[in-house]
Amino acid sequence: MSTTPPTGPAGTPDPDGRGDPDGRGDPPGGPAPGTPDSSSLRVTRWLSSSYRWQGLLAALVAAVAGIVVAFISRDPQPPIAPPPTGPADVRSEAVVVTRSTRQDTDPASPPSGIAVTFEGTFSGLARDSRLFAMVLRGKDRADWPVALAELDWPHGTWRAVVRVAEPKLPLEYTTGVIPGVPKARPPALVSGAPESSHPPDDDVLERLRRDGPRAEGITGSAPFRPVAPGSGTASASTSASPQRRTG
């Protein structure tokens, strides 16, 4: 009957059957001091592996905490202003330039009446605005001679004729803008008869003749300038700024 000799780990023959493949065994009294046995090696490896996992876990927790703190403490964003609803909400400053003035006798007011013709350019004028030209007769501050300008929108030019029935020297002129004038509408019918009402332009003219440069609603006016005797030219600029008071 044959007997198979004991084997050590991984099938290595164990001559003395003590689990010591080289057959030398441990020295008397156990392993030599400072020599780790298999169990201590396993503990060391486990501790080393757990330390690495603990370091990775701590780094992950720190990163998540940093993200949460940054999200909570970030500055609130300012509210976003709504965009303009359309071009009508934005108004640019009106600029009116008087290129020339001309005096002529006025056949409608003989013998001394004159007509002062103004021509110029404009830009930035709102569609509901009116441009006017006004004449000052010496020191007369009543019944101001004034006219609303005819506007050529495609070319940005304007023209006005102010009739001065009783001119008093020296003659001076100014131009200005009145915004927010509604468009004229056809009269409404009430009980079969037209409703009596004044066109908006007539109301504006009445205000300008009565109050002159102090009329309510003027947003821009040029300084008064002399009207040259006879035919002549002059240049002045008007912008939508507080008007110059006269008288």
C-alpha positions as a Markdown table, in Angstrom:
| # | Residue | x | y | z |
|---|---|---|---|---|
| 1 | Met | 0.0 | 0.0 | 0.0 |
| 2 | Ser | 1.5 | 3.3 | -1.1 |
| 3 | Thr | 1.2 | 6.5 | 0.7 |
| 4 | Thr | 1.2 | 9.9 | -0.9 |
| 5 | Pro | 3.5 | 12.3 | 0.9 |
| 6 | Pro | 1.9 | 15.4 | 2.2 |
| 7 | Thr | 2.0 | 18.4 | 0.0 |
| 8 | Gly | 2.4 | 22.0 | 0.9 |
| 9 | Pro | 0.7 | 25.0 | -0.7 |
| 10 | Ala | 0.0 | 24.8 | -4.5 |
| 11 | Gly | 0.9 | 21.0 | -4.6 |
| 12 | Thr | 4.5 | 21.5 | -3.4 |
| 13 | Pro | 5.7 | 18.3 | -1.6 |
| 14 | Asp | 5.8 | 18.8 | 2.1 |
| 15 | Pro | 8.4 | 16.3 | 3.4 |
| 16 | Asp | 7.6 | 16.6 | 7.0 |
| 17 | Gly | 3.9 | 17.3 | 6.8 |
| 18 | Arg | 4.0 | 20.5 | 8.7 |
| 19 | Gly | 3.0 | 22.8 | 5.8 |
| 20 | Asp | 6.6 | 23.8 | 5.2 |
| 21 | Pro | 7.4 | 23.0 | 1.5 |
| 22 | Asp | 11.2 | 23.5 | 1.9 |
| 23 | Gly | 11.2 | 21.1 | 4.8 |
| 24 | Arg | 13.1 | 23.4 | 7.0 |
| 25 | Gly | 10.2 | 24.5 | 9.2 |
| 26 | Asp | 10.3 | 27.3 | 11.6 |
| 27 | Pro | 13.1 | 27.6 | 14.0 |
| 28 | Pro | 12.5 | 26.6 | 17.5 |
| 29 | Gly | 10.4 | 29.2 | 19.3 |
| 30 | Gly | 8.6 | 30.4 | 16.1 |
| 31 | Pro | 9.7 | 32.7 | 13.4 |
| 32 | Ala | 12.7 | 34.9 | 14.0 |
| 33 | Pro | 12.0 | 38.3 | 15.4 |
| 34 | Gly | 11.2 | 40.9 | 12.6 |
| 35 | Thr | 10.1 | 38.2 | 10.2 |
| 36 | Pro | 6.4 | 38.7 | 9.3 |
| 37 | Asp | 4.2 | 35.7 | 9.1 |
| 38 | Ser | 1.5 | 35.2 | 6.5 |
| 39 | Ser | -1.4 | 36.5 | 8.7 |
| 40 | Ser | 0.4 | 39.8 | 9.4 |
| 41 | Leu | 1.1 | 40.2 | 5.7 |
| 42 | Arg | -2.6 | 39.8 | 4.9 |
| 43 | Val | -3.5 | 42.4 | 7.6 |
| 44 | Thr | -0.9 | 44.8 | 6.3 |
| 45 | Arg | -2.2 | 44.5 | 2.7 |
| 46 | Trp | -5.8 | 44.9 | 3.8 |
| 47 | Leu | -5.0 | 48.1 | 5.8 |
| 48 | Ser | -3.1 | 49.5 | 2.9 |
| 49 | Ser | -6.0 | 48.9 | 0.5 |
| 50 | Ser | -8.5 | 50.4 | 3.0 |
| 51 | Tyr | -6.4 | 53.5 | 3.4 |
| 52 | Arg | -6.4 | 54.1 | -0.4 |
| 53 | Trp | -10.2 | 53.7 | -0.5 |
| 54 | Gln | -10.6 | 56.0 | 2.4 |
| 55 | Gly | -8.5 | 58.7 | 0.7 |
| 56 | Leu | -10.6 | 58.4 | -2.5 |
| 57 | Leu | -13.8 | 58.6 | -0.5 |
| 58 | Ala | -12.6 | 61.7 | 1.4 |
| 59 | Ala | -11.6 | 63.4 | -1.9 |
| 60 | Leu | -15.0 | 62.7 | -3.4 |
| 61 | Val | -16.9 | 64.0 | -0.3 |
| 62 | Ala | -14.8 | 67.2 | -0.3 |
| 63 | Ala | -15.5 | 67.8 | -4.0 |
| 64 | Val | -19.2 | 67.3 | -3.6 |
| 65 | Ala | -19.2 | 69.6 | -0.5 |
| 66 | Gly | -17.4 | 72.3 | -2.5 |
| 67 | Ile | -19.9 | 72.2 | -5.3 |
| 68 | Val | -22.8 | 72.5 | -2.9 |
| 69 | Val | -21.2 | 75.4 | -1.1 |
| 70 | Ala | -20.5 | 77.2 | -4.3 |
| 71 | Phe | -24.0 | 76.7 | -5.6 |
| 72 | Ile | -25.6 | 78.0 | -2.3 |
| 73 | Ser | -23.2 | 81.0 | -1.9 |
| 74 | Arg | -23.1 | 82.2 | -5.5 |
| 75 | Asp | -24.3 | 85.8 | -6.1 |
| 76 | Pro | -27.9 | 86.2 | -7.3 |
| 77 | Gln | -28.1 | 87.1 | -11.0 |
| 78 | Pro | -29.6 | 90.5 | -11.8 |
| 79 | Pro | -33.0 | 90.4 | -13.5 |
| 80 | Ile | -33.0 | 90.5 | -17.3 |
| 81 | Ala | -34.7 | 93.5 | -18.6 |
| 82 | Pro | -37.4 | 92.8 | -21.2 |
| 83 | Pro | -36.6 | 93.8 | -24.7 |
| 84 | Pro | -38.4 | 96.8 | -26.2 |
| 85 | Thr | -41.8 | 95.9 | -27.6 |
| 86 | Gly | -41.3 | 97.8 | -30.8 |
| 87 | Pro | -39.7 | 100.8 | -32.6 |
| 88 | Ala | -42.5 | 103.1 | -31.3 |
| 89 | Asp | -41.1 | 102.7 | -27.7 |
| 90 | Val | -37.8 | 104.4 | -28.6 |
| 91 | Arg | -37.7 | 108.1 | -29.5 |
| 92 | Ser | -34.5 | 109.7 | -30.8 |
| 93 | Glu | -33.8 | 113.4 | -30.2 |
| 94 | Ala | -35.3 | 115.6 | -33.0 |
| 95 | Val | -32.9 | 117.8 | -34.8 |
| 96 | Val | -34.3 | 120.7 | -36.9 |
| 97 | Val | -32.1 | 122.9 | -39.1 |
| 98 | Thr | -33.2 | 126.1 | -40.7 |
| 99 | Arg | -31.3 | 126.5 | -44.0 |
| 100 | Ser | -32.8 | 129.7 | -45.3 |
| 101 | Thr | -35.4 | 132.5 | -44.7 |
| 102 | Arg | -36.9 | 134.8 | -47.3 |
| 103 | Gln | -39.1 | 137.9 | -47.0 |
| 104 | Asp | -41.6 | 138.8 | -49.6 |
| 105 | Thr | -44.5 | 141.1 | -49.8 |
| 106 | Asp | -47.8 | 139.4 | -48.9 |
| 107 | Pro | -50.6 | 140.1 | -51.4 |
| 108 | Ala | -53.1 | 138.9 | -48.8 |
| 109 | Ser | -52.1 | 141.8 | -46.4 |
| 110 | Pro | -51.5 | 144.9 | -48.4 |
| 111 | Pro | -49.9 | 147.3 | -48.3 |
| 112 | Ser | -47.2 | 146.5 | -45.7 |
| 113 | Gly | -47.8 | 142.8 | -45.0 |
| 114 | Ile | -44.9 | 140.4 | -45.6 |
| 115 | Ala | -44.5 | 136.6 | -45.8 |
| 116 | Val | -41.4 | 135.0 | -44.4 |
| 117 | Thr | -40.6 | 131.7 | -46.0 |
| 118 | Phe | -38.5 | 129.1 | -44.1 |
| 119 | Glu | -36.8 | 126.0 | -45.5 |
| 120 | Gly | -34.7 | 123.5 | -43.7 |
| 121 | Thr | -34.0 | 119.8 | -42.8 |
| 122 | Phe | -35.0 | 117.6 | -39.9 |
| 123 | Ser | -34.1 | 114.2 | -38.4 |
| 124 | Gly | -35.3 | 112.1 | -35.5 |
| 125 | Leu | -38.7 | 113.6 | -35.6 |
| 126 | Ala | -41.6 | 111.4 | -34.3 |
| 127 | Arg | -44.5 | 110.9 | -36.7 |
| 128 | Asp | -46.9 | 112.5 | -34.1 |
| 129 | Ser | -44.8 | 115.7 | -33.8 |
| 130 | Arg | -45.4 | 119.0 | -35.4 |
| 131 | Leu | -42.6 | 121.5 | -36.5 |
| 132 | Phe | -43.4 | 125.2 | -36.4 |
| 133 | Ala | -41.9 | 128.5 | -37.4 |
| 134 | Met | -42.6 | 131.7 | -35.4 |
| 135 | Val | -41.9 | 135.4 | -35.9 |
| 136 | Leu | -41.4 | 138.0 | -33.2 |
| 137 | Arg | -42.4 | 141.6 | -34.2 |
| 138 | Gly | -40.3 | 144.0 | -32.2 |
| 139 | Lys | -41.6 | 144.0 | -28.7 |
| 140 | Asp | -45.1 | 142.8 | -29.6 |
| 141 | Arg | -46.0 | 139.7 | -27.4 |
| 142 | Ala | -49.6 | 139.2 | -28.6 |
| 143 | Asp | -51.1 | 137.3 | -31.5 |
| 144 | Trp | -47.8 | 135.7 | -32.5 |
| 145 | Pro | -47.3 | 135.1 | -36.3 |
| 146 | Val | -46.7 | 131.3 | -36.6 |
| 147 | Ala | -47.2 | 128.5 | -39.1 |
| 148 | Leu | -46.8 | 124.7 | -39.0 |
| 149 | Ala | -44.3 | 123.3 | -41.4 |
| 150 | Glu | -45.0 | 121.1 | -44.3 |
| 151 | Leu | -42.8 | 118.0 | -43.8 |
| 152 | Asp | -41.2 | 115.9 | -46.7 |
| 153 | Trp | -40.6 | 112.7 | -44.7 |
| 154 | Pro | -38.8 | 110.8 | -47.5 |
| 155 | His | -36.3 | 113.6 | -48.0 |
| 156 | Gly | -36.2 | 114.9 | -44.4 |
| 157 | Thr | -36.9 | 118.5 | -45.5 |
| 158 | Trp | -39.5 | 121.0 | -44.3 |
| 159 | Arg | -41.0 | 124.3 | -45.5 |
| 160 | Ala | -43.2 | 126.9 | -43.7 |
| 161 | Val | -44.6 | 130.3 | -44.7 |
| 162 | Val | -45.4 | 132.8 | -41.8 |
| 163 | Arg | -47.6 | 135.7 | -42.7 |
| 164 | Val | -46.9 | 138.9 | -40.8 |
| 165 | Ala | -49.8 | 141.3 | -41.4 |
| 166 | Glu | -48.3 | 144.2 | -39.4 |
| 167 | Pro | -44.6 | 143.9 | -39.2 |
| 168 | Lys | -42.7 | 145.8 | -36.5 |
| 169 | Leu | -39.0 | 146.0 | -36.7 |
| 170 | Pro | -36.8 | 144.3 | -35.8 |
| 171 | Leu | -38.2 | 140.9 | -37.0 |
| 172 | Glu | -36.8 | 137.8 | -35.3 |
| 173 | Tyr | -37.8 | 134.2 | -35.8 |
| 174 | Thr | -37.5 | 130.8 | -34.1 |
| 175 | Thr | -38.5 | 127.2 | -34.8 |
| 176 | Gly | -39.6 | 124.4 | -32.5 |
| 177 | Val | -41.2 | 121.0 | -32.1 |
| 178 | Ile | -44.5 | 120.0 | -30.4 |
| 179 | Pro | -44.8 | 116.2 | -29.9 |
| 180 | Gly | -47.8 | 114.1 | -29.3 |
| 181 | Val | -50.3 | 115.7 | -31.7 |
| 182 | Pro | -52.9 | 113.2 | -32.7 |
| 183 | Lys | -53.8 | 112.7 | -36.3 |
| 184 | Ala | -57.0 | 114.4 | -37.6 |
| 185 | Arg | -60.0 | 112.1 | -37.8 |
| 186 | Pro | -63.2 | 112.5 | -39.8 |
| 187 | Pro | -66.0 | 113.9 | -37.7 |
| 188 | Ala | -68.3 | 111.3 | -36.1 |
| 189 | Leu | -72.0 | 111.4 | -36.9 |
| 190 | Val | -74.3 | 112.1 | -34.0 |
| 191 | Ser | -78.1 | 112.0 | -34.7 |
| 192 | Gly | -77.4 | 112.5 | -38.4 |
| 193 | Ala | -75.4 | 115.7 | -38.0 |
| 194 | Pro | -71.5 | 116.0 | -38.0 |
| 195 | Glu | -70.0 | 116.5 | -34.6 |
| 196 | Ser | -68.3 | 120.0 | -34.3 |
| 197 | Ser | -64.7 | 119.7 | -33.4 |
| 198 | His | -61.4 | 121.4 | -34.3 |
| 199 | Pro | -58.7 | 119.5 | -36.1 |
| 200 | Pro | -55.6 | 118.9 | -33.8 |
| 201 | Asp | -53.4 | 121.2 | -35.9 |
| 202 | Asp | -55.8 | 124.1 | -35.4 |
| 203 | Asp | -55.6 | 123.6 | -31.6 |
| 204 | Val | -51.8 | 123.6 | -31.8 |
| 205 | Leu | -51.8 | 126.8 | -33.9 |
| 206 | Glu | -54.2 | 128.5 | -31.5 |
| 207 | Arg | -52.0 | 127.7 | -28.6 |
| 208 | Leu | -48.9 | 129.0 | -30.4 |
| 209 | Arg | -50.5 | 132.2 | -31.5 |
| 210 | Arg | -51.8 | 132.9 | -28.0 |
| 211 | Asp | -48.7 | 131.9 | -25.9 |
| 212 | Gly | -45.9 | 132.2 | -28.3 |
| 213 | Pro | -42.7 | 130.4 | -27.3 |
| 214 | Arg | -44.2 | 129.8 | -23.8 |
| 215 | Ala | -46.9 | 127.6 | -25.3 |
| 216 | Glu | -47.4 | 124.3 | -23.5 |
| 217 | Gly | -45.9 | 121.2 | -25.0 |
| 218 | Ile | -42.9 | 122.7 | -26.8 |
| 219 | Thr | -40.0 | 120.3 | -26.3 |
| 220 | Gly | -37.4 | 122.1 | -28.5 |
| 221 | Ser | -36.8 | 125.6 | -29.8 |
| 222 | Ala | -34.0 | 127.5 | -31.4 |
| 223 | Pro | -32.8 | 130.9 | -30.0 |
| 224 | Phe | -34.5 | 133.9 | -31.7 |
| 225 | Arg | -32.5 | 135.1 | -34.7 |
| 226 | Pro | -32.9 | 138.2 | -36.8 |
| 227 | Val | -34.8 | 138.0 | -40.1 |
| 228 | Ala | -32.7 | 139.6 | -42.7 |
| 229 | Pro | -34.5 | 142.4 | -44.6 |
| 230 | Gly | -35.6 | 141.5 | -48.1 |
| 231 | Ser | -34.6 | 138.1 | -49.5 |
| 232 | Gly | -31.8 | 136.4 | -47.5 |
| 233 | Thr | -30.5 | 133.2 | -45.9 |
| 234 | Ala | -29.9 | 132.0 | -42.4 |
| 235 | Ser | -29.0 | 128.8 | -40.6 |
| 236 | Ala | -30.1 | 127.7 | -37.2 |
| 237 | Ser | -30.4 | 124.3 | -35.5 |
| 238 | Thr | -33.1 | 123.2 | -33.1 |
| 239 | Ser | -32.9 | 120.1 | -30.9 |
| 240 | Ala | -35.4 | 118.6 | -28.4 |
| 241 | Ser | -34.1 | 120.5 | -25.4 |
| 242 | Pro | -35.7 | 123.0 | -23.0 |
| 243 | Gln | -36.9 | 126.1 | -24.8 |
| 244 | Arg | -35.5 | 129.6 | -24.5 |
| 245 | Arg | -38.1 | 131.9 | -22.9 |
| 246 | Thr | -38.7 | 135.3 | -24.5 |
| 247 | Gly | -40.6 | 138.1 | -22.9 |
